[in-house]
Amino acid sequence: QVQLVESGGGLVQAGGSLRLSCAASGSIFRSGVMGWYRQAPGKQRELVASLTSGGTTNYYADSAKGRFTISKDNAKNTVYLQMNSLKPEDTAVYYCAAGRDIWSPGYWGQGTQVTVSS
């Protein structure tokens, strides 16, 4: 059974930073692709960043490039999303996702709210 548990969301001023964590249980962490999606009110859920099991290939949405970094700690079965230079438009619920295909993930976390004030 796969479980994904996010933490680290909160309220931050524009220009600030947050680090999201996703603790994963089950074998998907070592065999699948891990990623972070976000969904803002009234918008579709979008893939922000992803990382393969080997940690060698990353995807970043254009809006995240240069500001966000995805990484993983195999010893802790945890994936991180470091978000710097946050903007009000980054405000959304952020979801950890995992699966064989990150564009159609089979597993989701419960989501964590990130709010960036101007």
N, C-alpha and C positions, 0 to 999 in steps of 0.2 A: 504494500500500500504506500502510495506517495503522498506526502504532506509537505506543503510549502507554507512557511510562516514568516510574514514580513514584519519588519519593525523599522523605526527610524524616521517616520514621517513627522510633520509638525508645521508650525508657523514660523516663517523666516522673512526677513526684509529683503527686498530686491538687492541683488549683489552678494547675498549671503550664500552659505553652503549647507548642504545636508548630505548625510550618508545613509542610504537605505540598505537594509540587510534582509536576506532571505535564507532562512535555515531550511534545508531540504532533508527529508527522510526518504529512504528507499533507494533503489539502484539507479534511478533516473539521473541523479546528480553526476554519476561517473560515466554514464553511457549516452546521455541525451544532450540536448541543447538547452541552455538556460537563458532566460531573457527577462527584460522588464518592459511591460506595456504601461500605458497611461490612458486615462479617459477623463476628459474635461466635461463639464456640464454641457449638454446639447451637442456633443461631438462624438465621433466614432472612436473606439479604442484603437490606439496606434502603438506599434512596436517602437520602442525607444532605443534599445540596445540588446545585443545578444552575444553569447559566448559559447563556443563548442565545448565538448567534454574535455578536449585536450587543451583548451584555453588558447588556441593558436589563431583562431579566426574570430574577429569581432565584426558586428554590424552596429552602426550608429545611424539613427535618423539624422537628416540634415540639421534639424533643430537642436540636436544634442552634440553634434561634432564640435570638438574644441572646448566643451564645457563639462561634459559628463564622461565618466570612465567606469566601465564595467570590469569587475575582477572576481576571482573566486579563491577561496581557501579550501583546498581539498581536505585538510586535516579537520576542518570544522564543518564540512559539507555546507558551506555558506557562500552565497553569491552577494556581491555588493554593487551598489550603484552610487558612486561619488558624484554629487552634483554641485558644481561651482557656478559662480556668476548667475545665480538664479534670477529669473524674470517673472513678472506677474503671469505671463502666458504659460509658464510651467505649472501653474496651479492645476491640480488634477488628483484623481485617485490613481496611485501607482500599484500595479499588480506584478507579482513575480509569476513567471510562467516557465513550463518545462515540457519537453517532449522530443520526439524524433525529428519533428519539423517545427521550428519555432514559429512559422507562419500559421500553423494550425496546431497549437499546443494542446496536449491532452490533459495537462494539469495546471491549475491556477491556485494562487494564494487568495487570501480573503481581501487583500487590498489595504493600502495605507494612504491616508490623506496628506498631501503636500499643498500648503497654501503659502503663496509668495505675495507679500503686501508691497504696494508701491510707495 
